[in-house]
Amino acid sequence: AVLKKRLVKLVVNFLFYFRTDEAEPIGALLLEQCRIIKEEENVFSISFIEEPERKYCFECDSKEQCQEWIEALKRASYEFMRRSLIFYRNEIQKMTGKDPLEQYGISEEARFQLGAHKQ
Amino acid sequence: MKLNERSLVFYATCNSPADNAGFLYKRGERHTAYHRRWFVLKGNMLFYFEERESREPVGVIVLEGCTVELCDSAEEFAFAIRFGGAKSRTYVLAAESQAAMESWVKSLSRASFDYMRLVVRELEKQLEEMRWGPDGGCRGCRQLPGSWKPKPLGPERSPERLPALPAILPKENGCAVWNNTPGVDRPPNTSSCSGDDGEVNSRPPPLPPRRRASSSEAGSAGAAAAESLSTFCRLHEQYGREVARLRQDWLERRRGPRP
């Protein structure tokens, strides 16, 4: 496989990649239902649950950079963020007896319910 | 621009929770006729299908940097999703009832990743203040390798609370937000957190490590250490169960029939 140098930008739950001299991205990966794995030294891969053999591999300049990206990408999904929120909400509720989302008027939002709206 | 379409389709149709779903009328781009479509909101992605039973969406709207507002239309219960940018399209949708319209406007206006992230940061901050005191006594401890990136916490410690529709901060967790103002730097920065494993991207969120291992803080750990250890053990057990369950789910999904 040929390695091509790309500028890579993580923006919300998308990983955009650009040719190094272009302003518009060539493509993007939506980072939901995916798995981030450290491959060999300085290399990580992104694969998606429905097609786990297909790996998008990225080689970094250093193992620190590689580690940084792995950690950032693991937290990049909306679903991860949602689980964090539900977790913190639950913890605060257990500690104070109050729902911290009430003050923002969003306690009833489907997206913040604790597993209630799993299909 | 290429997109991992197959993965998008999977995300749209898999059994991960939908934050809203229902029929809406969508106004065409060129011709102003409305077409009834089945809409599914997951996270910051609004998918629409030709029919409820369709196996693939016909389109998706990414809900970052948009505003959702009621709009004037011959069609009843109409609302619009507007994006900034000269070439951006405005999506005009219409619900089938007042209640449905209100429900959609509410869920769409809070669907962005940026919004979710803001709320998470706020709750994190509250939890931190509750556990460790409002002055964040061990703020020095947070500067550990493998901690959450401590920088954003400084400016955020101001007493202002989230307004009803929060403003978007330029950077969170070291990742650029979608809708940056021009001139703000958007490097592909990352937050530095520990955890070098090949787990599925569905672990429960780790709390930032506190009062741990920093040799300079060993003296001041004191009584808090005992508390943090029992808290840690409890959390460790919780995470363990959650991780085991999620892993099981994931393995079953891999092996099982497609949804």
Interface residues (C-beta under 8 A of the other chain):
Chain A: L7 V8 K9 L10 V11 V12 N13 F14 E24 P25 I26 G27 A28 L29 L30 L31 E32 Q33 C34 R35 I36 I37 K38 F48 I49 E50 E51 P52 Q67 E68 W69 I70 E71 A72 L73 K74 R75 A76 S77 Y78 E79 F80 M81 R82 R83 S84 L85 F87 Y88 R89 E91 I92 M95 T96 P100 L101 Q103 Y104 G105 I106 E109 A110 R111 H117 K118 Q119
Chain B: M1 K2 L3 N4 R6 S7 L8 F10 Y11 C14 N15 S16 P17 A18 D19 N20 K42 G43 N44 M45 V62 E64 K106 S107 R110 A111 S112 F113 D114 M116 R117 V119 V120 L123 E124 Q126 L127 M130 R161 L162 A164 N173 G174 C175 A176 V177 W178 R186 P188 T190 S191 S192 C193 S194 G195 D196 G198 V200 N201 S202 R203 P204 P205 W250 R253 R254 R258
